Amino acid sequence: MKSWDQVTKDASDFISFLEQGNFFNKPFQMSGDYKIITDAKVGINYATNDDFDSFDEWETVTDTPNVFPDDFEWSDKIKYKLKQNNYFDFEQKEFNGAKEKWVYGEACILTELMYRDIGIIFQCYANDCFPEIWKKILEVYLNGGFPCGWDEHLPNGKLVVYSNN
């Protein structure tokens, strides 16, 4: 397990992304096998629907024990440091109208998922281990998209990416 200083050094590109303050300000245009959507309601459905009828539940695809190796350590120190740094104040930044589109009930699904994803991405840096799905998720964020679901059922399908424009 890496020290916080080493994690922040390794995660410098991601930290710059979080601190930049201008999320989702241009269309997501990255080559790859992605299902790109522009309707937040469709994204909310992918992110929250857990009936498994048409596609796998997003949390099952990204955050179940079989995604991470057995020796992956979930560090409370990393969680503490993220909270201490207020997740690099990402929620206070400019979202270019995306936050308002992702409100579901009383919650903003976009920021809730970003908190979760940031935590997991930092755990990946701390372990020096990025499962394939988390490599893709990180790459999508760094290229201006919002990873929000999985289209179809594993092992088939593709990552669903919300593009704000």
Phi and psi in radians as a Rosetta constraint file:
Dihedral C 1 N 2 CA 2 C 2 CIRCULARHARMONIC -1.390 0.35
Dihedral N 2 CA 2 C 2 N 3 CIRCULARHARMONIC 2.748 0.35
Dihedral C 2 N 3 CA 3 C 3 CIRCULARHARMONIC -1.277 0.35
Dihedral N 3 CA 3 C 3 N 4 CIRCULARHARMONIC 2.821 0.35
Dihedral C 3 N 4 CA 4 C 4 CIRCULARHARMONIC -1.032 0.35
Dihedral N 4 CA 4 C 4 N 5 CIRCULARHARMONIC -0.719 0.35
Dihedral C 4 N 5 CA 5 C 5 CIRCULARHARMONIC -1.064 0.35
Dihedral N 5 CA 5 C 5 N 6 CIRCULARHARMONIC -0.719 0.35
Dihedral C 5 N 6 CA 6 C 6 CIRCULARHARMONIC -1.196 0.35
Dihedral N 6 CA 6 C 6 N 7 CIRCULARHARMONIC -0.692 0.35
Dihedral C 6 N 7 CA 7 C 7 CIRCULARHARMONIC -1.069 0.35
Dihedral N 7 CA 7 C 7 N 8 CIRCULARHARMONIC -0.816 0.35
Dihedral C 7 N 8 CA 8 C 8 CIRCULARHARMONIC -1.160 0.35
Dihedral N 8 CA 8 C 8 N 9 CIRCULARHARMONIC -0.561 0.35
Dihedral C 8 N 9 CA 9 C 9 CIRCULARHARMONIC -1.146 0.35
Dihedral N 9 CA 9 C 9 N 10 CIRCULARHARMONIC -0.826 0.35
Dihedral C 9 N 10 CA 10 C 10 CIRCULARHARMONIC -1.174 0.35
Dihedral N 10 CA 10 C 10 N 11 CIRCULARHARMONIC -0.548 0.35
Dihedral C 10 N 11 CA 11 C 11 CIRCULARHARMONIC -1.651 0.35
Dihedral N 11 CA 11 C 11 N 12 CIRCULARHARMONIC 0.336 0.35
Dihedral C 11 N 12 CA 12 C 12 CIRCULARHARMONIC -1.017 0.35
Dihedral N 12 CA 12 C 12 N 13 CIRCULARHARMONIC -0.676 0.35
Dihedral C 12 N 13 CA 13 C 13 CIRCULARHARMONIC -1.129 0.35
Dihedral N 13 CA 13 C 13 N 14 CIRCULARHARMONIC -0.724 0.35
Dihedral C 13 N 14 CA 14 C 14 CIRCULARHARMONIC -1.200 0.35
Dihedral N 14 CA 14 C 14 N 15 CIRCULARHARMONIC -0.717 0.35
Dihedral C 14 N 15 CA 15 C 15 CIRCULARHARMONIC -1.096 0.35
Dihedral N 15 CA 15 C 15 N 16 CIRCULARHARMONIC -0.730 0.35
Dihedral C 15 N 16 CA 16 C 16 CIRCULARHARMONIC -1.038 0.35
Dihedral N 16 CA 16 C 16 N 17 CIRCULARHARMONIC -0.722 0.35
Dihedral C 16 N 17 CA 17 C 17 CIRCULARHARMONIC -1.033 0.35
Dihedral N 17 CA 17 C 17 N 18 CIRCULARHARMONIC -0.811 0.35
Dihedral C 17 N 18 CA 18 C 18 CIRCULARHARMONIC -1.154 0.35
Dihedral N 18 CA 18 C 18 N 19 CIRCULARHARMONIC -0.613 0.35
Dihedral C 18 N 19 CA 19 C 19 CIRCULARHARMONIC -1.491 0.35
Dihedral N 19 CA 19 C 19 N 20 CIRCULARHARMONIC -0.229 0.35
Dihedral C 19 N 20 CA 20 C 20 CIRCULARHARMONIC -1.124 0.35
Dihedral N 20 CA 20 C 20 N 21 CIRCULARHARMONIC -0.531 0.35
Dihedral C 20 N 21 CA 21 C 21 CIRCULARHARMONIC 1.375 0.35
Dihedral N 21 CA 21 C 21 N 22 CIRCULARHARMONIC 0.389 0.35
Dihedral C 21 N 22 CA 22 C 22 CIRCULARHARMONIC -2.601 0.35
Dihedral N 22 CA 22 C 22 N 23 CIRCULARHARMONIC 1.222 0.35
Dihedral C 22 N 23 CA 23 C 23 CIRCULARHARMONIC -1.364 0.35
Dihedral N 23 CA 23 C 23 N 24 CIRCULARHARMONIC 2.553 0.35
Dihedral C 23 N 24 CA 24 C 24 CIRCULARHARMONIC 0.954 0.35
Dihedral N 24 CA 24 C 24 N 25 CIRCULARHARMONIC 0.754 0.35
Dihedral C 24 N 25 CA 25 C 25 CIRCULARHARMONIC -1.643 0.35
Dihedral N 25 CA 25 C 25 N 26 CIRCULARHARMONIC -0.025 0.35
Dihedral C 25 N 26 CA 26 C 26 CIRCULARHARMONIC -2.613 0.35
Dihedral N 26 CA 26 C 26 N 27 CIRCULARHARMONIC 2.816 0.35
Dihedral C 26 N 27 CA 27 C 27 CIRCULARHARMONIC -1.104 0.35
Dihedral N 27 CA 27 C 27 N 28 CIRCULARHARMONIC 2.538 0.35
Dihedral C 27 N 28 CA 28 C 28 CIRCULARHARMONIC -1.308 0.35
Dihedral N 28 CA 28 C 28 N 29 CIRCULARHARMONIC 2.087 0.35
Dihedral C 28 N 29 CA 29 C 29 CIRCULARHARMONIC -2.394 0.35
Dihedral N 29 CA 29 C 29 N 30 CIRCULARHARMONIC 1.331 0.35
Dihedral C 29 N 30 CA 30 C 30 CIRCULARHARMONIC -2.132 0.35
Dihedral N 30 CA 30 C 30 N 31 CIRCULARHARMONIC 2.340 0.35
Dihedral C 30 N 31 CA 31 C 31 CIRCULARHARMONIC -1.250 0.35
Dihedral N 31 CA 31 C 31 N 32 CIRCULARHARMONIC 2.583 0.35
Dihedral C 31 N 32 CA 32 C 32 CIRCULARHARMONIC 2.551 0.35
Dihedral N 32 CA 32 C 32 N 33 CIRCULARHARMONIC 3.088 0.35
Dihedral C 32 N 33 CA 33 C 33 CIRCULARHARMONIC -1.614 0.35
Dihedral N 33 CA 33 C 33 N 34 CIRCULARHARMONIC 1.398 0.35
Dihedral C 33 N 34 CA 34 C 34 CIRCULARHARMONIC -2.147 0.35
Dihedral N 34 CA 34 C 34 N 35 CIRCULARHARMONIC 2.629 0.35
Dihedral C 34 N 35 CA 35 C 35 CIRCULARHARMONIC -1.732 0.35
Dihedral N 35 CA 35 C 35 N 36 CIRCULARHARMONIC 1.879 0.35
Dihedral C 35 N 36 CA 36 C 36 CIRCULARHARMONIC -1.646 0.35
Dihedral N 36 CA 36 C 36 N 37 CIRCULARHARMONIC 2.226 0.35
Dihedral C 36 N 37 CA 37 C 37 CIRCULARHARMONIC -2.144 0.35
Dihedral N 37 CA 37 C 37 N 38 CIRCULARHARMONIC 2.708 0.35
Dihedral C 37 N 38 CA 38 C 38 CIRCULARHARMONIC -2.137 0.35
Dihedral N 38 CA 38 C 38 N 39 CIRCULARHARMONIC -0.047 0.35
Dihedral C 38 N 39 CA 39 C 39 CIRCULARHARMONIC -1.727 0.35
Dihedral N 39 CA 39 C 39 N 40 CIRCULARHARMONIC 1.995 0.35
Dihedral C 39 N 40 CA 40 C 40 CIRCULARHARMONIC -1.072 0.35
Dihedral N 40 CA 40 C 40 N 41 CIRCULARHARMONIC -0.577 0.35
Dihedral C 40 N 41 CA 41 C 41 CIRCULARHARMONIC -1.094 0.35
Dihedral N 41 CA 41 C 41 N 42 CIRCULARHARMONIC -0.678 0.35
Dihedral C 41 N 42 CA 42 C 42 CIRCULARHARMONIC -1.134 0.35
Dihedral N 42 CA 42 C 42 N 43 CIRCULARHARMONIC -0.739 0.35
Dihedral C 42 N 43 CA 43 C 43 CIRCULARHARMONIC -1.089 0.35
Dihedral N 43 CA 43 C 43 N 44 CIRCULARHARMONIC -0.744 0.35
Dihedral C 43 N 44 CA 44 C 44 CIRCULARHARMONIC -1.053 0.35
Dihedral N 44 CA 44 C 44 N 45 CIRCULARHARMONIC -0.711 0.35
Dihedral C 44 N 45 CA 45 C 45 CIRCULARHARMONIC -1.079 0.35
Dihedral N 45 CA 45 C 45 N 46 CIRCULARHARMONIC -0.817 0.35
Dihedral C 45 N 46 CA 46 C 46 CIRCULARHARMONIC -1.062 0.35
Dihedral N 46 CA 46 C 46 N 47 CIRCULARHARMONIC -0.692 0.35
Dihedral C 46 N 47 CA 47 C 47 CIRCULARHARMONIC -1.299 0.35
Dihedral N 47 CA 47 C 47 N 48 CIRCULARHARMONIC -0.495 0.35
Dihedral C 47 N 48 CA 48 C 48 CIRCULARHARMONIC -2.030 0.35
Dihedral N 48 CA 48 C 48 N 49 CIRCULARHARMONIC -0.315 0.35
Dihedral C 48 N 49 CA 49 C 49 CIRCULARHARMONIC -1.254 0.35
Dihedral N 49 CA 49 C 49 N 50 CIRCULARHARMONIC 2.169 0.35
Dihedral C 49 N 50 CA 50 C 50 CIRCULARHARMONIC -2.112 0.35
Dihedral N 50 CA 50 C 50 N 51 CIRCULARHARMONIC 0.460 0.35
Dihedral C 50 N 51 CA 51 C 51 CIRCULARHARMONIC -1.529 0.35
Dihedral N 51 CA 51 C 51 N 52 CIRCULARHARMONIC -0.182 0.35
Dihedral C 51 N 52 CA 52 C 52 CIRCULARHARMONIC 1.093 0.35
Dihedral N 52 CA 52 C 52 N 53 CIRCULARHARMONIC 0.210 0.35
Dihedral C 52 N 53 CA 53 C 53 CIRCULARHARMONIC -1.181 0.35
Dihedral N 53 CA 53 C 53 N 54 CIRCULARHARMONIC -1.002 0.35
Dihedral C 53 N 54 CA 54 C 54 CIRCULARHARMONIC -1.721 0.35
Dihedral N 54 CA 54 C 54 N 55 CIRCULARHARMONIC -0.412 0.35
Dihedral C 54 N 55 CA 55 C 55 CIRCULARHARMONIC -2.749 0.35
Dihedral N 55 CA 55 C 55 N 56 CIRCULARHARMONIC 2.821 0.35
Dihedral C 55 N 56 CA 56 C 56 CIRCULARHARMONIC -1.288 0.35
Dihedral N 56 CA 56 C 56 N 57 CIRCULARHARMONIC 2.542 0.35
Dihedral C 56 N 57 CA 57 C 57 CIRCULARHARMONIC -1.065 0.35
Dihedral N 57 CA 57 C 57 N 58 CIRCULARHARMONIC 2.378 0.35
Dihedral C 57 N 58 CA 58 C 58 CIRCULARHARMONIC -1.019 0.35
Dihedral N 58 CA 58 C 58 N 59 CIRCULARHARMONIC -0.768 0.35
Dihedral C 58 N 59 CA 59 C 59 CIRCULARHARMONIC -1.110 0.35
Dihedral N 59 CA 59 C 59 N 60 CIRCULARHARMONIC -0.615 0.35
Dihedral C 59 N 60 CA 60 C 60 CIRCULARHARMONIC -1.135 0.35
Dihedral N 60 CA 60 C 60 N 61 CIRCULARHARMONIC -0.653 0.35
Dihedral C 60 N 61 CA 61 C 61 CIRCULARHARMONIC -1.230 0.35
Dihedral N 61 CA 61 C 61 N 62 CIRCULARHARMONIC -0.592 0.35
Dihedral C 61 N 62 CA 62 C 62 CIRCULARHARMONIC -1.873 0.35
Dihedral N 62 CA 62 C 62 N 63 CIRCULARHARMONIC -0.409 0.35
Dihedral C 62 N 63 CA 63 C 63 CIRCULARHARMONIC -2.458 0.35
Dihedral N 63 CA 63 C 63 N 64 CIRCULARHARMONIC 0.766 0.35
Dihedral C 63 N 64 CA 64 C 64 CIRCULARHARMONIC -1.960 0.35
Dihedral N 64 CA 64 C 64 N 65 CIRCULARHARMONIC 2.796 0.35
Dihedral C 64 N 65 CA 65 C 65 CIRCULARHARMONIC -0.954 0.35
Dihedral N 65 CA 65 C 65 N 66 CIRCULARHARMONIC -0.562 0.35
Dihedral C 65 N 66 CA 66 C 66 CIRCULARHARMONIC -1.280 0.35
Dihedral N 66 CA 66 C 66 N 67 CIRCULARHARMONIC -0.178 0.35
Dihedral C 66 N 67 CA 67 C 67 CIRCULARHARMONIC -1.318 0.35
Dihedral N 67 CA 67 C 67 N 68 CIRCULARHARMONIC -0.622 0.35
Dihedral C 67 N 68 CA 68 C 68 CIRCULARHARMONIC -1.874 0.35
Dihedral N 68 CA 68 C 68 N 69 CIRCULARHARMONIC 2.568 0.35
Dihedral C 68 N 69 CA 69 C 69 CIRCULARHARMONIC -1.139 0.35
Dihedral N 69 CA 69 C 69 N 70 CIRCULARHARMONIC 2.765 0.35
Dihedral C 69 N 70 CA 70 C 70 CIRCULARHARMONIC -1.018 0.35
Dihedral N 70 CA 70 C 70 N 71 CIRCULARHARMONIC -0.558 0.35
Dihedral C 70 N 71 CA 71 C 71 CIRCULARHARMONIC -1.579 0.35
Dihedral N 71 CA 71 C 71 N 72 CIRCULARHARMONIC 0.180 0.35
Dihedral C 71 N 72 CA 72 C 72 CIRCULARHARMONIC -1.205 0.35
Dihedral N 72 CA 72 C 72 N 73 CIRCULARHARMONIC 2.213 0.35
Dihedral C 72 N 73 CA 73 C 73 CIRCULARHARMONIC -1.785 0.35
Dihedral N 73 CA 73 C 73 N 74 CIRCULARHARMONIC 2.201 0.35
Dihedral C 73 N 74 CA 74 C 74 CIRCULARHARMONIC -1.615 0.35
Dihedral N 74 CA 74 C 74 N 75 CIRCULARHARMONIC 1.838 0.35
Dihedral C 74 N 75 CA 75 C 75 CIRCULARHARMONIC -1.549 0.35
Dihedral N 75 CA 75 C 75 N 76 CIRCULARHARMONIC 2.132 0.35
Dihedral C 75 N 76 CA 76 C 76 CIRCULARHARMONIC -1.152 0.35
Dihedral N 76 CA 76 C 76 N 77 CIRCULARHARMONIC -0.514 0.35
Dihedral C 76 N 77 CA 77 C 77 CIRCULARHARMONIC -1.103 0.35
Dihedral N 77 CA 77 C 77 N 78 CIRCULARHARMONIC -0.715 0.35
Dihedral C 77 N 78 CA 78 C 78 CIRCULARHARMONIC -1.128 0.35
Dihedral N 78 CA 78 C 78 N 79 CIRCULARHARMONIC -0.789 0.35
Dihedral C 78 N 79 CA 79 C 79 CIRCULARHARMONIC -1.010 0.35
Dihedral N 79 CA 79 C 79 N 80 CIRCULARHARMONIC -0.804 0.35
Dihedral C 79 N 80 CA 80 C 80 CIRCULARHARMONIC -1.063 0.35
Dihedral N 80 CA 80 C 80 N 81 CIRCULARHARMONIC -0.811 0.35
Dihedral C 80 N 81 CA 81 C 81 CIRCULARHARMONIC -1.118 0.35
Dihedral N 81 CA 81 C 81 N 82 CIRCULARHARMONIC -0.669 0.35
Dihedral C 81 N 82 CA 82 C 82 CIRCULARHARMONIC -1.098 0.35
Dihedral N 82 CA 82 C 82 N 83 CIRCULARHARMONIC -0.785 0.35
Dihedral C 82 N 83 CA 83 C 83 CIRCULARHARMONIC -1.118 0.35
Dihedral N 83 CA 83 C 83 N 84 CIRCULARHARMONIC -0.745 0.35
Dihedral C 83 N 84 CA 84 C 84 CIRCULARHARMONIC -1.046 0.35
Dihedral N 84 CA 84 C 84 N 85 CIRCULARHARMONIC -0.626 0.35
Dihedral C 84 N 85 CA 85 C 85 CIRCULARHARMONIC -1.577 0.35
Dihedral N 85 CA 85 C 85 N 86 CIRCULARHARMONIC 0.151 0.35
Dihedral C 85 N 86 CA 86 C 86 CIRCULARHARMONIC 0.878 0.35
Dihedral N 86 CA 86 C 86 N 87 CIRCULARHARMONIC 0.708 0.35
Dihedral C 86 N 87 CA 87 C 87 CIRCULARHARMONIC 0.886 0.35
Dihedral N 87 CA 87 C 87 N 88 CIRCULARHARMONIC 0.652 0.35
Dihedral C 87 N 88 CA 88 C 88 CIRCULARHARMONIC 1.029 0.35
Dihedral N 88 CA 88 C 88 N 89 CIRCULARHARMONIC 0.476 0.35
Dihedral C 88 N 89 CA 89 C 89 CIRCULARHARMONIC 0.958 0.35
Dihedral N 89 CA 89 C 89 N 90 CIRCULARHARMONIC 0.490 0.35
Dihedral C 89 N 90 CA 90 C 90 CIRCULARHARMONIC -1.032 0.35
Dihedral N 90 CA 90 C 90 N 91 CIRCULARHARMONIC -0.611 0.35
Dihedral C 90 N 91 CA 91 C 91 CIRCULARHARMONIC -1.201 0.35
Dihedral N 91 CA 91 C 91 N 92 CIRCULARHARMONIC -0.356 0.35
Dihedral C 91 N 92 CA 92 C 92 CIRCULARHARMONIC -1.481 0.35
Dihedral N 92 CA 92 C 92 N 93 CIRCULARHARMONIC -0.044 0.35
Dihedral C 92 N 93 CA 93 C 93 CIRCULARHARMONIC -1.483 0.35
Dihedral N 93 CA 93 C 93 N 94 CIRCULARHARMONIC 3.083 0.35
Dihedral C 93 N 94 CA 94 C 94 CIRCULARHARMONIC -1.383 0.35
Dihedral N 94 CA 94 C 94 N 95 CIRCULARHARMONIC 2.215 0.35
Dihedral C 94 N 95 CA 95 C 95 CIRCULARHARMONIC -1.932 0.35
Dihedral N 95 CA 95 C 95 N 96 CIRCULARHARMONIC 0.076 0.35
Dihedral C 95 N 96 CA 96 C 96 CIRCULARHARMONIC 0.932 0.35
Dihedral N 96 CA 96 C 96 N 97 CIRCULARHARMONIC 0.743 0.35
Dihedral C 96 N 97 CA 97 C 97 CIRCULARHARMONIC 1.444 0.35
Dihedral N 97 CA 97 C 97 N 98 CIRCULARHARMONIC -0.107 0.35
Dihedral C 97 N 98 CA 98 C 98 CIRCULARHARMONIC -1.187 0.35
Dihedral N 98 CA 98 C 98 N 99 CIRCULARHARMONIC -0.669 0.35
Dihedral C 98 N 99 CA 99 C 99 CIRCULARHARMONIC -1.029 0.35
Dihedral N 99 CA 99 C 99 N 100 CIRCULARHARMONIC -0.760 0.35
Dihedral C 99 N 100 CA 100 C 100 CIRCULARHARMONIC -1.122 0.35
Dihedral N 100 CA 100 C 100 N 101 CIRCULARHARMONIC -0.570 0.35
Dihedral C 100 N 101 CA 101 C 101 CIRCULARHARMONIC -1.268 0.35
Dihedral N 101 CA 101 C 101 N 102 CIRCULARHARMONIC -0.379 0.35
Dihedral C 101 N 102 CA 102 C 102 CIRCULARHARMONIC -1.791 0.35
Dihedral N 102 CA 102 C 102 N 103 CIRCULARHARMONIC 0.303 0.35
Dihedral C 102 N 103 CA 103 C 103 CIRCULARHARMONIC -1.361 0.35
Dihedral N 103 CA 103 C 103 N 104 CIRCULARHARMONIC 2.286 0.35
Dihedral C 103 N 104 CA 104 C 104 CIRCULARHARMONIC -2.353 0.35
Dihedral N 104 CA 104 C 104 N 105 CIRCULARHARMONIC 1.896 0.35
Dihedral C 104 N 105 CA 105 C 105 CIRCULARHARMONIC 1.201 0.35
Dihedral N 105 CA 105 C 105 N 106 CIRCULARHARMONIC -2.163 0.35
Dihedral C 105 N 106 CA 106 C 106 CIRCULARHARMONIC -1.679 0.35
Dihedral N 106 CA 106 C 106 N 107 CIRCULARHARMONIC -0.109 0.35
Dihedral C 106 N 107 CA 107 C 107 CIRCULARHARMONIC -1.898 0.35
Dihedral N 107 CA 107 C 107 N 108 CIRCULARHARMONIC 2.645 0.35
Dihedral C 107 N 108 CA 108 C 108 CIRCULARHARMONIC -1.699 0.35
Dihedral N 108 CA 108 C 108 N 109 CIRCULARHARMONIC 1.821 0.35
Dihedral C 108 N 109 CA 109 C 109 CIRCULARHARMONIC -1.049 0.35
Dihedral N 109 CA 109 C 109 N 110 CIRCULARHARMONIC -0.646 0.35
Dihedral C 109 N 110 CA 110 C 110 CIRCULARHARMONIC -1.030 0.35
Dihedral N 110 CA 110 C 110 N 111 CIRCULARHARMONIC -0.893 0.35
Dihedral C 110 N 111 CA 111 C 111 CIRCULARHARMONIC -1.240 0.35
Dihedral N 111 CA 111 C 111 N 112 CIRCULARHARMONIC -0.614 0.35
Dihedral C 111 N 112 CA 112 C 112 CIRCULARHARMONIC -1.039 0.35
Dihedral N 112 CA 112 C 112 N 113 CIRCULARHARMONIC -0.806 0.35
Dihedral C 112 N 113 CA 113 C 113 CIRCULARHARMONIC -1.203 0.35
Dihedral N 113 CA 113 C 113 N 114 CIRCULARHARMONIC -0.606 0.35
Dihedral C 113 N 114 CA 114 C 114 CIRCULARHARMONIC -1.127 0.35
Dihedral N 114 CA 114 C 114 N 115 CIRCULARHARMONIC -0.722 0.35
Dihedral C 114 N 115 CA 115 C 115 CIRCULARHARMONIC -1.002 0.35
Dihedral N 115 CA 115 C 115 N 116 CIRCULARHARMONIC -0.834 0.35
Dihedral C 115 N 116 CA 116 C 116 CIRCULARHARMONIC -1.057 0.35
Dihedral N 116 CA 116 C 116 N 117 CIRCULARHARMONIC -0.852 0.35
Dihedral C 116 N 117 CA 117 C 117 CIRCULARHARMONIC -1.113 0.35
Dihedral N 117 CA 117 C 117 N 118 CIRCULARHARMONIC -0.733 0.35
Dihedral C 117 N 118 CA 118 C 118 CIRCULARHARMONIC -1.031 0.35
Dihedral N 118 CA 118 C 118 N 119 CIRCULARHARMONIC -0.795 0.35
Dihedral C 118 N 119 CA 119 C 119 CIRCULARHARMONIC -1.027 0.35
Dihedral N 119 CA 119 C 119 N 120 CIRCULARHARMONIC -0.803 0.35
Dihedral C 119 N 120 CA 120 C 120 CIRCULARHARMONIC -1.198 0.35
Dihedral N 120 CA 120 C 120 N 121 CIRCULARHARMONIC -0.721 0.35
Dihedral C 120 N 121 CA 121 C 121 CIRCULARHARMONIC -1.056 0.35
Dihedral N 121 CA 121 C 121 N 122 CIRCULARHARMONIC -0.729 0.35
Dihedral C 121 N 122 CA 122 C 122 CIRCULARHARMONIC -1.173 0.35
Dihedral N 122 CA 122 C 122 N 123 CIRCULARHARMONIC -0.598 0.35
Dihedral C 122 N 123 CA 123 C 123 CIRCULARHARMONIC -1.121 0.35
Dihedral N 123 CA 123 C 123 N 124 CIRCULARHARMONIC -0.659 0.35
Dihedral C 123 N 124 CA 124 C 124 CIRCULARHARMONIC -1.102 0.35
Dihedral N 124 CA 124 C 124 N 125 CIRCULARHARMONIC -0.777 0.35
Dihedral C 124 N 125 CA 125 C 125 CIRCULARHARMONIC -1.057 0.35
Dihedral N 125 CA 125 C 125 N 126 CIRCULARHARMONIC -0.751 0.35
Dihedral C 125 N 126 CA 126 C 126 CIRCULARHARMONIC -1.097 0.35
Dihedral N 126 CA 126 C 126 N 127 CIRCULARHARMONIC -0.594 0.35
Dihedral C 126 N 127 CA 127 C 127 CIRCULARHARMONIC -1.570 0.35
Dihedral N 127 CA 127 C 127 N 128 CIRCULARHARMONIC -0.126 0.35
Dihedral C 127 N 128 CA 128 C 128 CIRCULARHARMONIC 0.940 0.35
Dihedral N 128 CA 128 C 128 N 129 CIRCULARHARMONIC 0.767 0.35
Dihedral C 128 N 129 CA 129 C 129 CIRCULARHARMONIC -2.580 0.35
Dihedral N 129 CA 129 C 129 N 130 CIRCULARHARMONIC 1.982 0.35
Dihedral C 129 N 130 CA 130 C 130 CIRCULARHARMONIC -2.030 0.35
Dihedral N 130 CA 130 C 130 N 131 CIRCULARHARMONIC 1.809 0.35
Dihedral C 130 N 131 CA 131 C 131 CIRCULARHARMONIC -0.986 0.35
Dihedral N 131 CA 131 C 131 N 132 CIRCULARHARMONIC 2.706 0.35
Dihedral C 131 N 132 CA 132 C 132 CIRCULARHARMONIC -0.906 0.35
Dihedral N 132 CA 132 C 132 N 133 CIRCULARHARMONIC -0.781 0.35
Dihedral C 132 N 133 CA 133 C 133 CIRCULARHARMONIC -1.089 0.35
Dihedral N 133 CA 133 C 133 N 134 CIRCULARHARMONIC -0.621 0.35
Dihedral C 133 N 134 CA 134 C 134 CIRCULARHARMONIC -1.356 0.35
Dihedral N 134 CA 134 C 134 N 135 CIRCULARHARMONIC -0.461 0.35
Dihedral C 134 N 135 CA 135 C 135 CIRCULARHARMONIC -1.087 0.35
Dihedral N 135 CA 135 C 135 N 136 CIRCULARHARMONIC -0.772 0.35
Dihedral C 135 N 136 CA 136 C 136 CIRCULARHARMONIC -1.154 0.35
Dihedral N 136 CA 136 C 136 N 137 CIRCULARHARMONIC -0.765 0.35
Dihedral C 136 N 137 CA 137 C 137 CIRCULARHARMONIC -1.048 0.35
Dihedral N 137 CA 137 C 137 N 138 CIRCULARHARMONIC -0.816 0.35
Dihedral C 137 N 138 CA 138 C 138 CIRCULARHARMONIC -1.055 0.35
Dihedral N 138 CA 138 C 138 N 139 CIRCULARHARMONIC -0.793 0.35
Dihedral C 138 N 139 CA 139 C 139 CIRCULARHARMONIC -1.072 0.35
Dihedral N 139 CA 139 C 139 N 140 CIRCULARHARMONIC -0.689 0.35
Dihedral C 139 N 140 CA 140 C 140 CIRCULARHARMONIC -1.102 0.35
Dihedral N 140 CA 140 C 140 N 141 CIRCULARHARMONIC -0.845 0.35
Dihedral C 140 N 141 CA 141 C 141 CIRCULARHARMONIC -0.987 0.35
Dihedral N 141 CA 141 C 141 N 142 CIRCULARHARMONIC -0.851 0.35
Dihedral C 141 N 142 CA 142 C 142 CIRCULARHARMONIC -1.135 0.35
Dihedral N 142 CA 142 C 142 N 143 CIRCULARHARMONIC -0.270 0.35
Dihedral C 142 N 143 CA 143 C 143 CIRCULARHARMONIC -1.913 0.35
Dihedral N 143 CA 143 C 143 N 144 CIRCULARHARMONIC 0.336 0.35
Dihedral C 143 N 144 CA 144 C 144 CIRCULARHARMONIC 1.514 0.35
Dihedral N 144 CA 144 C 144 N 145 CIRCULARHARMONIC 0.175 0.35
Dihedral C 144 N 145 CA 145 C 145 CIRCULARHARMONIC -1.808 0.35
Dihedral N 145 CA 145 C 145 N 146 CIRCULARHARMONIC 2.975 0.35
Dihedral C 145 N 146 CA 146 C 146 CIRCULARHARMONIC -2.134 0.35
Dihedral N 146 CA 146 C 146 N 147 CIRCULARHARMONIC 1.902 0.35
Dihedral C 146 N 147 CA 147 C 147 CIRCULARHARMONIC -1.260 0.35
Dihedral N 147 CA 147 C 147 N 148 CIRCULARHARMONIC 2.143 0.35
Dihedral C 147 N 148 CA 148 C 148 CIRCULARHARMONIC -2.383 0.35
Dihedral N 148 CA 148 C 148 N 149 CIRCULARHARMONIC 0.081 0.35
Dihedral C 148 N 149 CA 149 C 149 CIRCULARHARMONIC 3.062 0.35
Dihedral N 149 CA 149 C 149 N 150 CIRCULARHARMONIC -3.096 0.35
Dihedral C 149 N 150 CA 150 C 150 CIRCULARHARMONIC -2.254 0.35
Dihedral N 150 CA 150 C 150 N 151 CIRCULARHARMONIC 2.225 0.35
Dihedral C 150 N 151 CA 151 C 151 CIRCULARHARMONIC -1.593 0.35
Dihedral N 151 CA 151 C 151 N 152 CIRCULARHARMONIC 2.197 0.35
Dihedral C 151 N 152 CA 152 C 152 CIRCULARHARMONIC 1.474 0.35
Dihedral N 152 CA 152 C 152 N 153 CIRCULARHARMONIC -2.811 0.35
Dihedral C 152 N 153 CA 153 C 153 CIRCULARHARMONIC -2.075 0.35
Dihedral N 153 CA 153 C 153 N 154 CIRCULARHARMONIC 2.382 0.35
Dihedral C 153 N 154 CA 154 C 154 CIRCULARHARMONIC -1.020 0.35
Dihedral N 154 CA 154 C 154 N 155 CIRCULARHARMONIC 2.504 0.35
Dihedral C 154 N 155 CA 155 C 155 CIRCULARHARMONIC -1.502 0.35
Dihedral N 155 CA 155 C 155 N 156 CIRCULARHARMONIC 0.043 0.35
Dihedral C 155 N 156 CA 156 C 156 CIRCULARHARMONIC -1.510 0.35
Dihedral N 156 CA 156 C 156 N 157 CIRCULARHARMONIC 3.050 0.35
Dihedral C 156 N 157 CA 157 C 157 CIRCULARHARMONIC 1.745 0.35
Dihedral N 157 CA 157 C 157 N 158 CIRCULARHARMONIC -3.015 0.35
Dihedral C 157 N 158 CA 158 C 158 CIRCULARHARMONIC -2.655 0.35
Dihedral N 158 CA 158 C 158 N 159 CIRCULARHARMONIC 2.834 0.35
Dihedral C 158 N 159 CA 159 C 159 CIRCULARHARMONIC -1.211 0.35
Dihedral N 159 CA 159 C 159 N 160 CIRCULARHARMONIC 2.303 0.35
Dihedral C 159 N 160 CA 160 C 160 CIRCULARHARMONIC -1.588 0.35
Dihedral N 160 CA 160 C 160 N 161 CIRCULARHARMONIC 2.239 0.35
Dihedral C 160 N 161 CA 161 C 161 CIRCULARHARMONIC -2.166 0.35
Dihedral N 161 CA 161 C 161 N 162 CIRCULARHARMONIC 2.182 0.35
Dihedral C 161 N 162 CA 162 C 162 CIRCULARHARMONIC -1.479 0.35
Dihedral N 162 CA 162 C 162 N 163 CIRCULARHARMONIC 2.255 0.35
Dihedral C 162 N 163 CA 163 C 163 CIRCULARHARMONIC -1.976 0.35
Dihedral N 163 CA 163 C 163 N 164 CIRCULARHARMONIC 2.191 0.35
Dihedral C 163 N 164 CA 164 C 164 CIRCULARHARMONIC -1.262 0.35
Dihedral N 164 CA 164 C 164 N 165 CIRCULARHARMONIC -0.328 0.35
